[in-house]
Each structure stands twice: as structure tokens, then as C-alpha cells.
Amino acid sequence: MADEQTYFRTVVKIEILGTEPYAGDITDISEDITDGMFSGMELKRKVIEVDEAVMSELLVAQGSDPSFLIQVADGTYDPSGWLG
């Protein structure tokens, strides 16, 4: 029997300061606070171990197909569900 996969949910809280409201998205944050016109820092990080059922629900809530991280029943990795 194969070992069960471990899944983690990491929640990161970031503070961003600037002369205007921050309108960027998650893909912009690092560049905007490193090389842009904003200052930022990590305020809090929380890591929670979750089981496969919870991870599946979290992935769906984010708009991702659970097969993005969760292996199929026979233990093989099948990304076909999320590639298109």
C-alpha cells in the first residue's frame, strides 16, 4: 500500500502600503512591493495540514480541478483534468 499524500493549506496575510489603494492581484504583489511604488510585508502565516477531502473542497473553492494536486485512485498522477 502506498503512503498517503500529505496536504497543506497555507494562508499568508500581507500588508501593502502606498499613496493609493492597491489594485494589483496576487501575481503583481511581489514585484509591486520590491520594485514598484508600494511597501509591503508579511504579517502572518498559518499552515494547516488538511486531509484529501478538505483539500478537494479548497481546490474547488479556488476554481481549480482537484486533480491538480490529488492523485487518482491507482496512485498515478493525472493532470489531464486541469490542463484543458
C-alpha positions as CSV (number, residue, x, y, z in Angstrom):
1,M,0.0,0.0,0.0
2,A,1.4,3.4,-1.0
3,D,1.8,6.1,1.6
4,E,-0.9,8.7,1.8
5,Q,-0.2,12.1,0.4
6,T,0.0,14.9,2.9
7,Y,-1.8,18.2,2.0
8,F,-1.3,21.6,3.5
9,R,-3.2,24.9,3.4
10,T,-1.1,27.9,3.8
11,V,-2.7,31.3,4.5
12,V,-0.5,34.4,4.2
13,K,-1.6,37.8,5.3
14,I,0.3,40.7,3.6
15,E,0.1,44.4,4.4
16,I,0.6,46.7,1.4
17,L,1.1,50.5,1.9
18,G,1.0,53.2,-0.7
19,T,-0.3,56.6,-1.8
20,E,-3.3,55.0,-3.4
21,P,-5.4,51.8,-2.8
22,Y,-3.7,48.7,-4.0
23,A,-5.4,47.4,-7.2
24,G,-2.9,44.6,-8.2
25,D,-3.6,40.9,-7.9
26,I,-1.7,38.0,-6.4
27,T,0.6,37.9,-9.5
28,D,1.6,41.5,-9.0
29,I,2.3,41.7,-5.3
30,S,5.9,40.7,-5.1
31,E,7.1,42.9,-7.9
32,D,5.0,45.9,-6.7
33,I,6.5,45.8,-3.2
34,T,10.0,45.0,-4.4
35,D,10.4,47.3,-7.4
36,G,7.2,49.3,-7.5
37,M,5.6,52.2,-5.7
38,F,4.3,50.2,-2.7
39,S,5.8,48.9,0.5
40,G,4.7,45.6,1.9
41,M,5.5,42.9,4.4
42,E,4.1,39.6,5.6
43,L,2.1,40.0,8.7
44,K,1.1,36.4,9.4
45,R,1.5,32.9,8.0
46,K,-0.6,30.0,9.1
47,V,0.0,26.4,7.8
48,I,-2.7,23.8,8.4
49,E,-2.5,20.1,7.5
50,V,-5.7,19.0,5.7
51,D,-7.0,15.7,4.5
52,E,-7.7,14.8,0.9
53,A,-11.4,15.6,1.2
54,V,-10.8,19.1,2.6
55,M,-8.1,19.7,0.0
56,S,-10.5,18.8,-2.7
57,E,-13.1,21.3,-1.4
58,L,-10.5,24.0,-1.1
59,L,-9.3,23.5,-4.6
60,V,-12.9,23.6,-6.0
61,A,-13.5,26.8,-4.0
62,Q,-10.4,28.4,-5.7
63,G,-11.7,27.3,-9.1
64,S,-9.1,24.5,-9.5
65,D,-9.8,21.0,-10.5
66,P,-8.9,18.7,-7.5
67,S,-6.8,16.5,-9.9
68,F,-4.4,19.5,-10.0
69,L,-2.9,18.1,-6.7
70,I,-4.8,14.9,-5.8
71,Q,-3.7,11.6,-7.3
72,V,-6.2,9.3,-8.9
73,A,-7.2,6.1,-7.0
74,D,-4.5,3.9,-8.5
75,G,-1.7,6.2,-7.3
76,T,-0.8,7.7,-10.6
77,Y,-0.7,11.4,-11.3
78,D,-3.2,12.5,-14.0
79,P,-3.1,16.2,-14.8
80,S,-5.5,15.8,-17.7
81,G,-8.4,17.2,-15.7
82,W,-6.8,20.6,-15.4
83,L,-4.8,21.1,-18.5
84,G,-7.6,22.0,-20.6
